[in-house]
Structure formats: structure tokens, C-alpha cells
Amino acid sequence: MSKKNRSRKEDLSWAVRKDGRALWSINANPRSSVYGESLRRFSGVEYRRWDPSRSKLGAAIIRTKRNPALLLPLAGETILYLGAGHGTSISHLHDHLCGHDNHQGGRLVCVDLAPRCLRDLTHLADSRPGLIPVLGDARKFSAWGVLMPRKVKWLFQDVSQAGQVEIFIKAANRFLADDGIGLLSLKAASERWTGDDEAQVFANVEIALEQAGLTVEESIDLAGFEDNHMLFAVRKEENI
Ligand SMILES: C[S@@+](CC[C@H](N)C(=O)[O-])C[C@H]1O[C@@H](n2cnc3c(N)ncnc32)[C@H](O)[C@@H]1O
């Protein structure tokens, strides 16, 4: 194999591989696809294609200028995902965090306020142990925070509503462990209109995150996969 071909393939974890611009995860529920994605075997192991135009986490993994593995939690951890939707990104995260029959011992708590999303997530959880769907409002964690007795090292938020930054900062204060990674997917148009252009909206978000003690390690522009979206990767400084 030429050097060029070898360098295109990259294992991001035991379960996630990047092959050029294609992303794959080992299917934790073999022979079944979640959102119509294709299945393929590599060296006898079944993978699901992770579509970056359907998943902001997937888009960020393709687009990041740093090591893409830095955007994933460690397999086997407990993590919190706010704004789970119908489970597209969640399913790939589950492949990595838990694997088949949850042999990695992970726990993926996913919160969404739409009952139709919860229906799909509950169905997904039937065949994916370790996935814990919660019908709840990301802003009102007194109702469901009891499910998170310990702080987590990885927090993701993708809620399509105004006040995304404030919600994220509060969630990070409450649930993110020191030195933990937080990922905020932000849609400029969901924020209240202040007269600022999109670049200024994103710049203001970075300032708000830094002022809250969250170090912005990278702002990843998802344009082309999800227009008008930025994904902010932050690290929580100790003792905020
Ligand atoms: C863009 S979708 C999430 C897609 C998902 N992250 C994915 O990549 O597969 C945004 C979700 O946020 C949910 N949402 C909006 N406001 C919310 C809130 N306050 N608390 C929890 N979920 C919320 C919506 O119901 C919707 O399912």
C-alpha cells in the first residue's frame, strides 16, 4: 500500500474509524441500521456509516483541525447529551461508548423535551443497553439531574432554542467535572436577534464561554454539513 493510502485511514477509538472523509463506527446492534445509513464489513467486523450531514458531532469530527479523537469521550464512561433528537448522533456515540451488549460498561444519558424523540430513543435503547433516554428540559435539571449523581467528563449540547449558551454554561457548572470536555453545537439563527451578524454572534459566544471559566479549545465551523452552525469545544478549568 502506498504511503498516501495508508495515511487516509485513522482509528479514532476501538470503534470509530475515519477513512478519508468517511466516518464509520462498529455496529453495537449488528445487522441493523438506525437512520438508513449503510453497513459495511472491514476485516470481518460490521461498521455503520456515520453521516456528517446528519450528525453535528460527526461533522465536527471531520472538520476539526486538531486530533479528532479529542472530541470523543473515553469508552466506558458516563456522559450527558442534551438535545438528543431522534438518536442519530447518539447511536454512533453508543457504538463507541458502550459497544455490543454494553461490554464497555458505558452510560449515555440523553435528554430531550420532545415526546416523539423520546419514543424513538426508547426504541433505540431496547437494543442498546447503556443508553438512558430522559424526557426532560435541559433548562430544568432539578427534574432529572438526580440521574447524574456524579459529574461527567464529557457533555454535549445541541438544543434548538434561544439561550443555548446560558443553558450550556449552567449545565457545565452543574454536571461537567473539572478538566472535562464540553461540546456546544450552536445555531446562530436560534439565538435571539440582537442586530449582530453571524460572525459577531459566534464571537460573543466565545467571550461568554471564557467568562464562565470554560476555555474554548476550538470553534469548529460546520458549514457545508450544517450551515450557520458552529461547534465550540471547551475544557472546564478547575474550581469554577
Ligand atoms: C437539532 S435537534 C438534535 C439532533 C441531535 N443532536 C443529533 O445530532 O442527532 C435539537 C433537539 O433539541 C431538542 N430541544 C430543544 N429545546 C430543548 C430543551 N430545552 N431541552 C431539551 N431538548 C430540547 C429538540 O426537541 C430537538 O430534538
PDBQT file of the ligand as one rigid body, heavy atoms in Angstrom, charges set to zero:
ROOT
HETATM    1  C1  LIG A 301     -31.190  19.567  16.189  1.00  0.00    +0.000 C 
HETATM    2  S1  LIG A 301     -32.058  18.513  17.221  1.00  0.00    +0.000 S 
HETATM    3  C2  LIG A 301     -30.865  17.432  17.914  1.00  0.00    +0.000 C 
HETATM    4  C3  LIG A 301     -30.222  16.473  16.952  1.00  0.00    +0.000 C 
HETATM    5  C4  LIG A 301     -29.242  15.523  17.617  1.00  0.00    +0.000 C 
HETATM    6  N1  LIG A 301     -28.322  16.234  18.476  1.00  0.00    +0.000 N 
HETATM    7  C5  LIG A 301     -28.426  14.700  16.629  1.00  0.00    +0.000 C 
HETATM    8  O1  LIG A 301     -27.316  15.110  16.251  1.00  0.00    +0.000 OA
HETATM    9  O2  LIG A 301     -28.866  13.610  16.235  1.00  0.00    +0.000 OA
HETATM   10  C6  LIG A 301     -32.425  19.562  18.573  1.00  0.00    +0.000 C 
HETATM   11  C7  LIG A 301     -33.219  18.894  19.657  1.00  0.00    +0.000 C 
HETATM   12  O3  LIG A 301     -33.272  19.771  20.777  1.00  0.00    +0.000 OA
HETATM   13  C8  LIG A 301     -34.464  19.487  21.462  1.00  0.00    +0.000 C 
HETATM   14  N2  LIG A 301     -34.679  20.592  22.409  1.00  0.00    +0.000 N 
HETATM   15  C9  LIG A 301     -34.986  21.877  22.150  1.00  0.00    +0.000 A 
HETATM   16  N3  LIG A 301     -35.068  22.579  23.306  1.00  0.00    +0.000 NA
HETATM   17  C10 LIG A 301     -34.756  21.718  24.308  1.00  0.00    +0.000 A 
HETATM   18  C11 LIG A 301     -34.663  21.813  25.721  1.00  0.00    +0.000 A 
HETATM   19  N4  LIG A 301     -34.881  22.972  26.346  1.00  0.00    +0.000 N 
HETATM   20  N5  LIG A 301     -34.348  20.721  26.445  1.00  0.00    +0.000 NA
HETATM   21  C12 LIG A 301     -34.121  19.522  25.833  1.00  0.00    +0.000 A 
HETATM   22  N6  LIG A 301     -34.199  19.362  24.487  1.00  0.00    +0.000 NA
HETATM   23  C13 LIG A 301     -34.508  20.436  23.742  1.00  0.00    +0.000 A 
HETATM   24  C14 LIG A 301     -35.493  19.344  20.347  1.00  0.00    +0.000 C 
HETATM   25  O4  LIG A 301     -36.626  18.607  20.781  1.00  0.00    +0.000 OA
HETATM   26  C15 LIG A 301     -34.671  18.613  19.292  1.00  0.00    +0.000 C 
HETATM   27  O5  LIG A 301     -34.885  17.213  19.341  1.00  0.00    +0.000 OA
ENDROOT
TORSDOF 0
